Protein backbone atom coordinates (compact mmCIF):
# COMPACT_ATOMS: atom_id res chain seq x y z
CA UNK A 1 0.00 0.00 0.00
CA UNK A 2 2.85 2.36 0.83
CA UNK A 3 4.58 1.63 -2.48
CA UNK A 4 1.35 2.29 -4.36
CA UNK A 5 0.80 5.54 -2.45
CA UNK A 6 4.32 6.73 -3.29
CA UNK A 7 4.21 5.78 -6.99
CA UNK A 8 2.83 9.12 -8.19
CA UNK A 9 5.03 11.33 -5.96
CA UNK A 10 8.13 9.33 -6.94
CA UNK A 11 7.36 9.63 -10.66
CA UNK A 12 6.83 13.37 -10.26
CA UNK A 13 10.03 13.72 -8.24
CA UNK A 14 12.09 11.84 -10.83
CA UNK A 15 10.77 14.09 -13.59
CA UNK A 16 11.47 17.18 -11.53
CA UNK A 17 14.99 16.06 -10.66
CA UNK A 18 15.81 15.34 -14.30
CA UNK A 19 14.65 18.81 -15.31
CA UNK A 20 16.57 20.54 -12.50
CA UNK A 21 19.79 18.73 -13.39
CA UNK A 22 19.30 19.60 -17.06
CA UNK A 23 18.70 23.27 -16.24
CA UNK A 24 21.82 23.43 -14.08
CA UNK A 25 23.96 21.85 -16.78
CA UNK A 26 22.57 24.31 -19.34
CA UNK A 27 23.24 27.34 -17.11
CA UNK A 28 26.77 26.15 -16.39
CA UNK A 29 27.59 25.63 -20.07
CA UNK A 30 26.37 29.10 -21.04
CA UNK A 31 27.99 30.81 -18.04
CA UNK A 32 31.37 29.36 -18.97
CA UNK A 33 31.15 30.97 -22.40
CA UNK A 34 29.67 34.32 -21.36
CA UNK A 35 32.15 34.75 -18.52
CA UNK A 36 35.01 34.33 -20.98
CA UNK A 37 34.24 37.96 -21.87
CA UNK A 38 34.46 37.85 -25.66
CA UNK A 39 30.80 37.17 -26.46
CA UNK A 40 28.83 39.81 -28.34
CA UNK A 41 26.29 41.56 -26.05
CA UNK A 42 23.29 40.69 -28.23
CA UNK A 43 24.38 37.06 -28.46
CA UNK A 44 25.15 36.75 -24.73
CA UNK A 45 21.67 38.03 -23.86
CA UNK A 46 20.12 35.60 -26.33
CA UNK A 47 22.09 32.69 -24.84
CA UNK A 48 21.16 33.52 -21.25
CA UNK A 49 17.49 34.20 -21.96
CA UNK A 50 16.66 31.71 -24.71
CA UNK A 51 19.40 29.19 -25.30
CA UNK A 52 19.34 28.14 -21.64
CA UNK A 53 15.86 26.79 -22.35
CA UNK A 54 17.10 25.10 -25.52
CA UNK A 55 20.01 23.39 -23.75
CA UNK A 56 17.76 22.33 -20.88
CA UNK A 57 15.37 20.75 -23.35
CA UNK A 58 18.29 19.06 -25.15
CA UNK A 59 19.50 17.51 -21.89
CA UNK A 60 16.02 16.19 -21.06
CA UNK A 61 15.73 14.39 -24.42
CA UNK A 62 19.34 13.22 -24.66
CA UNK A 63 18.47 9.67 -23.56
CA UNK A 64 15.76 9.34 -26.21
CA UNK A 65 17.70 11.24 -28.88
CA UNK A 66 21.47 10.80 -28.36
CA UNK A 67 23.46 13.71 -29.75
CA UNK A 68 20.88 16.37 -28.93
CA UNK A 69 23.12 18.09 -26.37
CA UNK A 70 26.12 18.01 -28.68
CA UNK A 71 24.05 19.51 -31.50
CA UNK A 72 22.66 22.34 -29.36
CA UNK A 73 26.08 23.06 -27.82
CA UNK A 74 27.80 23.13 -31.20
CA UNK A 75 25.15 25.55 -32.53
CA UNK A 76 25.80 27.83 -29.55
CA UNK A 77 29.57 27.81 -30.16
CA UNK A 78 29.07 28.43 -33.89
CA UNK A 79 26.81 31.40 -33.12
CA UNK A 80 29.44 32.92 -30.83
CA UNK A 81 32.11 32.41 -33.50
CA UNK A 82 29.92 33.90 -36.24
CA UNK A 83 29.80 37.40 -34.69
CA UNK A 84 33.53 37.67 -34.04
CA UNK A 85 35.57 39.86 -36.44
CA UNK A 86 36.85 38.08 -39.53
CA UNK A 87 40.17 39.60 -40.56
CA UNK A 88 40.88 37.48 -43.64
CA UNK A 89 38.95 36.63 -46.82
CA UNK A 90 39.16 32.94 -45.90
CA UNK A 91 37.45 33.55 -42.55
CA UNK A 92 34.68 35.50 -44.26
CA UNK A 93 34.17 32.78 -46.83
CA UNK A 94 33.91 30.26 -44.00
CA UNK A 95 31.28 32.43 -42.30
CA UNK A 96 29.21 32.71 -45.49
CA UNK A 97 29.45 28.95 -46.05
CA UNK A 98 28.42 28.05 -42.48
CA UNK A 99 25.63 30.59 -42.01
CA UNK A 100 22.76 28.72 -43.75
CA UNK A 101 23.25 25.58 -41.66
CA UNK A 102 23.74 27.60 -38.48
CA UNK A 103 20.53 29.58 -38.99
CA UNK A 104 18.62 26.41 -39.83
CA UNK A 105 19.82 24.73 -36.62
CA UNK A 106 19.04 27.77 -34.48
CA UNK A 107 15.51 27.99 -35.87
CA UNK A 108 14.93 24.26 -35.41
CA UNK A 109 15.75 24.46 -31.70
CA UNK A 110 13.78 27.67 -31.18
CA UNK A 111 10.76 25.99 -32.81
CA UNK A 112 11.22 23.08 -30.40
CA UNK A 113 10.91 25.38 -27.36
CA UNK A 114 8.04 27.27 -29.07
CA UNK A 115 9.63 30.73 -29.08
CA UNK A 116 7.55 32.41 -31.77
CA UNK A 117 7.07 36.03 -30.73
CA UNK A 118 8.27 39.27 -32.37
CA UNK A 119 11.41 39.31 -30.22
CA UNK A 120 12.68 36.31 -32.17
CA UNK A 121 12.36 38.20 -35.46
CA UNK A 122 14.16 41.19 -33.96
CA UNK A 123 17.04 39.01 -32.79
CA UNK A 124 17.58 37.47 -36.22
CA UNK A 125 17.33 40.90 -37.86
CA UNK A 126 20.11 42.23 -35.62
CA UNK A 127 22.12 39.07 -36.16
CA UNK A 128 21.88 39.58 -39.94
CA UNK A 129 23.15 43.16 -39.51
CA UNK A 130 26.18 41.94 -37.56
CA UNK A 131 27.00 39.30 -40.15
CA UNK A 132 26.64 41.77 -43.02
CA UNK A 133 28.91 44.27 -41.29
CA UNK A 134 31.56 41.59 -40.70
CA UNK A 135 31.56 40.50 -44.33
CA UNK A 136 31.59 44.06 -45.72
CA UNK A 137 34.24 45.48 -43.40
CA UNK A 138 37.29 46.66 -45.40
CA UNK A 139 40.43 44.56 -45.24
CA UNK A 140 43.45 46.84 -44.95
CA UNK A 141 45.99 44.27 -43.79
CA UNK A 142 48.82 42.63 -45.63
CA UNK A 143 48.58 38.89 -46.32
CA UNK A 144 51.30 38.29 -43.72
CA UNK A 145 49.35 40.20 -41.06
CA UNK A 146 46.16 38.40 -41.99
CA UNK A 147 47.91 35.05 -41.53
CA UNK A 148 49.32 36.20 -38.20
CA UNK A 149 45.89 37.27 -36.94
CA UNK A 150 44.30 34.03 -38.12
CA UNK A 151 46.96 32.02 -36.28
CA UNK A 152 46.47 34.06 -33.12
CA UNK A 153 42.70 33.60 -33.29
CA UNK A 154 43.09 29.83 -33.65
CA UNK A 155 45.45 29.72 -30.67
CA UNK A 156 43.08 31.81 -28.56
CA UNK A 157 40.15 29.54 -29.45
CA UNK A 158 42.18 26.48 -28.45
CA UNK A 159 43.21 28.07 -25.13
CA UNK A 160 39.64 29.17 -24.45
CA UNK A 161 38.40 25.64 -25.04
CA UNK A 162 40.93 24.27 -22.55
CA UNK A 163 39.97 26.94 -20.02
CA UNK A 164 36.28 26.08 -20.36
CA UNK A 165 37.03 22.37 -19.92
CA UNK A 166 39.08 23.10 -16.80
CA UNK A 167 36.40 25.38 -15.38
CA UNK A 168 33.74 22.73 -16.00
CA UNK A 169 35.89 20.11 -14.24
CA UNK A 170 36.37 22.46 -11.27
CA UNK A 171 32.61 23.03 -11.04
CA UNK A 172 31.96 19.30 -11.02
CA UNK A 173 34.64 18.70 -8.38
CA UNK A 174 33.25 21.48 -6.19
CA UNK A 175 29.79 19.89 -6.25
CA UNK A 176 31.19 16.49 -5.33
CA UNK A 177 33.13 18.03 -2.44
CA UNK A 178 30.11 19.84 -1.01
CA UNK A 179 29.10 18.48 2.40
CA UNK A 180 25.47 18.93 3.24
CA UNK A 181 23.29 18.18 6.21
CA UNK A 182 21.36 15.73 4.06
CA UNK A 183 24.35 13.56 3.10
CA UNK A 184 23.77 11.06 5.90
CA UNK A 185 20.03 10.67 5.41
CA UNK A 186 18.81 7.29 4.18
CA UNK A 187 15.45 5.63 3.53
CA UNK A 188 13.76 4.41 6.68
CA UNK A 189 14.96 7.20 8.95
CA UNK A 190 12.43 9.05 11.05
CA UNK A 191 12.58 12.84 11.32
CA UNK A 192 10.72 15.38 13.38
CA UNK A 193 9.68 18.67 11.78
CA UNK A 194 8.73 21.61 13.98
CA UNK A 195 5.80 23.59 12.60
CA UNK A 196 3.41 26.18 13.89
CA UNK A 197 1.05 23.36 14.85
CA UNK A 198 3.73 21.53 16.84
CA UNK A 199 6.09 18.68 16.08
CA UNK A 200 5.35 16.28 13.23
CA UNK A 201 7.10 12.93 12.92
CA UNK A 202 7.61 11.60 9.40
CA UNK A 203 9.48 8.76 7.75
CA UNK A 204 11.97 9.26 4.93
CA UNK A 205 10.30 7.03 2.37
CA UNK A 206 12.34 7.73 -0.76
CA UNK A 207 15.55 9.44 -1.88
CA UNK A 208 16.06 10.33 -5.53
CA UNK A 209 18.99 8.73 -7.40
CA UNK A 210 20.97 11.99 -7.41
CA UNK A 211 19.90 12.85 -3.84
CA UNK A 212 18.34 16.13 -4.86
CA UNK A 213 14.80 15.26 -3.70
CA UNK A 214 13.49 13.57 -0.55
CA UNK A 215 9.96 12.21 -0.07
CA UNK A 216 8.49 11.81 3.41
CA UNK A 217 5.42 9.86 4.51
CA UNK A 218 3.51 10.62 7.68
CA UNK A 219 1.40 8.56 10.01
CA UNK A 220 -2.24 7.90 9.30
CA UNK A 221 -3.69 9.16 6.05
CA UNK A 222 -1.53 12.24 5.68
CA UNK A 223 -0.24 12.63 2.16
CA UNK A 224 3.42 12.21 1.36
CA UNK A 225 5.37 15.38 0.68
CA UNK A 226 8.72 16.10 -0.92
CA UNK A 227 11.54 18.54 -0.22
CA UNK A 228 14.49 19.46 -2.43
CA UNK A 229 17.92 18.86 -0.92
CA UNK A 230 18.79 22.53 -0.42
CA UNK A 231 15.57 23.31 1.47
CA UNK A 232 15.84 20.18 3.60
CA UNK A 233 19.46 21.03 4.46
CA UNK A 234 18.41 24.55 5.44
CA UNK A 235 15.66 23.23 7.73
CA UNK A 236 18.07 20.78 9.39
CA UNK A 237 20.75 23.43 9.85
CA UNK A 238 18.26 25.93 11.30
CA UNK A 239 16.92 23.41 13.80
CA UNK A 240 13.53 23.22 12.17
CA UNK A 241 13.93 19.46 11.82
CA UNK A 242 15.99 16.72 13.40
CA UNK A 243 16.69 13.04 12.84
CA UNK A 244 14.97 10.81 15.37
CA UNK A 245 15.99 7.24 14.52
CA UNK A 246 16.49 4.61 11.88
CA UNK A 247 13.44 2.48 11.12
CA UNK A 248 13.06 -0.88 12.84
CA UNK A 249 14.41 -2.58 15.99
CA UNK A 250 17.85 -3.26 14.54
CA UNK A 251 18.11 0.30 13.26
CA UNK A 252 17.19 1.70 16.67
CA UNK A 253 19.77 -0.48 18.41
CA UNK A 254 22.47 0.57 15.93
CA UNK A 255 21.48 4.20 16.36
CA UNK A 256 21.85 3.87 20.15
CA UNK A 257 25.22 2.18 19.79
CA UNK A 258 26.54 4.90 17.47
CA UNK A 259 25.31 7.58 19.82
CA UNK A 260 27.33 6.04 22.69
CA UNK A 261 30.61 5.95 20.75
CA UNK A 262 32.52 3.99 18.16
CA UNK A 263 31.16 0.60 17.28
CA UNK A 264 33.58 -2.12 18.36
CA UNK A 265 33.32 -5.84 18.88
CA UNK A 266 31.60 -5.45 22.23
CA UNK A 267 29.03 -3.08 20.71
CA UNK A 268 28.29 -5.59 17.96
CA UNK A 269 27.91 -8.38 20.50
CA UNK A 270 25.55 -6.26 22.57
CA UNK A 271 23.51 -5.42 19.49
CA UNK A 272 23.26 -9.06 18.52
CA UNK A 273 22.25 -10.04 22.03
CA UNK A 274 19.54 -7.39 22.29
CA UNK A 275 18.13 -8.23 18.88
CA UNK A 276 18.12 -11.94 19.80
CA UNK A 277 16.30 -11.23 23.05
CA UNK A 278 13.79 -9.13 21.14
CA UNK A 279 13.03 -12.01 18.80
CA UNK A 280 12.70 -14.53 21.64
CA UNK A 281 10.47 -12.38 23.81
CA UNK A 282 8.43 -11.15 20.87
CA UNK A 283 9.22 -7.49 21.67
N, C-alpha and C positions, 0 to 999 in steps of 0.2 A: 504493500500500500504506500509505503514511504517512497519507494522508487518511482511508482506511478505518479505520485504527487509532485515529485521533483522533476519529472521528465520535461515539462514545459519550461520551468525556470532555467533548467540546465541548457536546453536548446537555445533559449534566448540569450543566456550568458555566453555561450560559445560563439554565437553570432556577433555579439557585442564585443567580445574580446578580439575576435579576428579583425573587426573594423577598427578598433582602437590601435592595434598593433600596426595595421596597414597605414593609418593616418600618421602615426609617429614616424614610421619609416619614410613616408612621403615628405613630411616636414623636415626631417633630418637631411634627406637628399637635396632638397631645394636650398636649405639654409647653408649647406656646405658650399654651394655654388654662388649664392648671393653674397655671402660673407667674404668671398675671395676678392670682391671689390671691383671687378672689371666687367660687371653685367650692366648693360644699358638700363636706364631707369624705367622705361616703358616695359621692357621685357621682364625686369625683376618684379615689378608690380603684377604683371600677368602671371608669372610663375607662382608668386605667393598667394594670389587671390583665386586663380583658376586651375593652374596645373597641379596644385596640391590635391585638388579633388580628383583630377585625372590619375595621378600616381596612386592615390588611395584606392580608387576603383581598380586600377591595374593590379595592385597587390591582392585585392580580394578575389580576383578571377584568375590569378596566376596558376592555381592548382588545376583549374578546368581548362585553361588556355595557356600552356607553358610558353614563355617568351613575351608575354604581355608587358611585364615590368621592364624588360630590356628594350622593347620597342618604344615605350613611353619615355624612358630615360634617355635613349638615343635621340629621340625627337627634341627633347629639352636641350640637350647639349648642342645639337645642330642649330637650334634656334638662337642660342647664345652666340655661337660662332658666326651666324649669318649677319649679325648687326655689328660685328667688329670691323674696323677699317681694313680694307684690302689694298695693299700698297703695290701689288704687281698685277699685270694683265692675267697671269695664270690664276691668281687667287680669285679674280673677278669672274673669270670663265668658270671656275669651279663653283662659285656662288650661283651663277646663272643656271648651271647644269643641275645643281642640287635643289634649287628652289621649288620646282613643281612637286617633287616627291615630298619635300618637307611640308609644304602647305597642305598637301593632300592628307598627310599623316596627322597634322595638327587638327584639321577639320574633322577627321574621322573620330579622334578622341573627344573633341568638344561636342560632337553629335552624341557620343556615348553618354556623356554626363548631362546632356540636354541643356547646354548653354546656347540659347537662341535669341537673346535680346539684342537691342541696338548697340550695346557696348561691345559686343563681339565684332560687329561691322566696323566700328570705330577703331578697334585695336588693329584689325587687318589693314585698314586704310593707312594708319600711321606706320605700320610695319612696311607697307609697300613704299611709302615715302623714304624711309630709312634705306631700304635696299636700292632704290633708284638713286639716292644721293651717293651711296657707296660706289655704285657702278659708274656714275657720271663724274665723280671727283677727278680733277686733273692729276696726271702722273708727271711729276717734275723731278724724278729721281733717275740717276744713271742705272743701267742694268746691274752694275756691281752692287750699288746701294740697295736695289730692290732684292737681290739675292741675299744680301746680308740681313735685311729686315725679315725676309721670309724665313731664314734660318733661325733668327732670334725668336720669331713667333712660334715656330715649331718647338724650340727648346722650352719656351715659357709654357706652352700647352702641356708638354710632357711633365715638367716640374709641377704644374698645377694639378695634374691628374694624380701624381704621387702624393702631393699634399692632401688632396681630398681623400685618398685611400687611407692615409695615416690618420687623418682626423676622424674618419668613420670608424676605424679600428679603435681609436681612443674612446669614442663615444660608447662603443659596444663594451669595452673593458670597464668603463666607469659604471655602466648599468649592472654588470655582473658583480662588481665590487660593492655595490650599494647594500648596506645592512639595514633591514627594516624590522619594525616590531612584528610584522606578520610572518617573518621567515620561519619561525618555529611552529607555526600553527599547522595542524594536520586534521584530517577528517576524524570525527568522533569526539573531538574535544568539546567541552562545555564552557561557555562564556557567559558572563553576566554584564548586561548593558544597563547603565543608569539613565533613566529617562525622567521626565517630569511626573510621570505616574508611579515612579518607584523603580525597583530593580526588576529586570526581566532576564530569565535564564533561557538560553538557546543553545542548540547543538550545531556545531559546524558540520553540515551535511555534505558539502561538496566544495572542492577547490579546483579551479580551472587549470588546464594543463600548463599554462604559462604563469600561474599564480597571480593573475591580475584581478580575479574576481572570486568572491567567497559567498557561498549561499548558506544561510542559517535556517533551521527549522525549529519552531517553538513547540511547547507542550499544547495538548488539546487540539483544537481545530484552527489555530492561528496559521495564517498563510506563511509560507517561506518567504524570505526576503534576501536580497543580495547587496553586497557592498564592494566597491572597487578597492583595490589594495591600498591606494593612497589615503582614502577616507577612513578605512579600517585602522591603518597605522596611526593616523592622527587621533582617532578616538582612544586607542590603546595608550598612546603617549600622553594624552591629556587626562587620563584617569577616568574617562567616560565608560570604559569597559575593562574587564579583566578576565584572565583565564581561570576557570574554576578547577577543572579536572579532565582527565582523559576518560573516555567512555568505558564502562565495564569494570568488573572487579579487579582483573589483572591490571588494567590501566590505572585504577585508583591506587593500588598497592605500589606500582612502579612510580607513580607521581609522588607518593609519600616518601619512598626510598630516596628519590632524587632530591627532594626537599631537605632531607636530613644530611645529605653529603654525597660524596662519590660512591658509586655502586661498586662494591667489591664482592669477593666470594661470599662473605658472611651475609651481605645484603641479599644476594641472589638466593642463598639458602633460606633466609627468612621469608622472602617472597614466595618461594616454592612451598614452604611449610604453610604459610597463611592461605595460599590458594588451595592447597590440598585439604586443609581443615574446612575451608568454605565449601568445597565439593562434598565432603563427608557429612557435614552438619546440615547441608542444604541451604546455607546462608548465601 
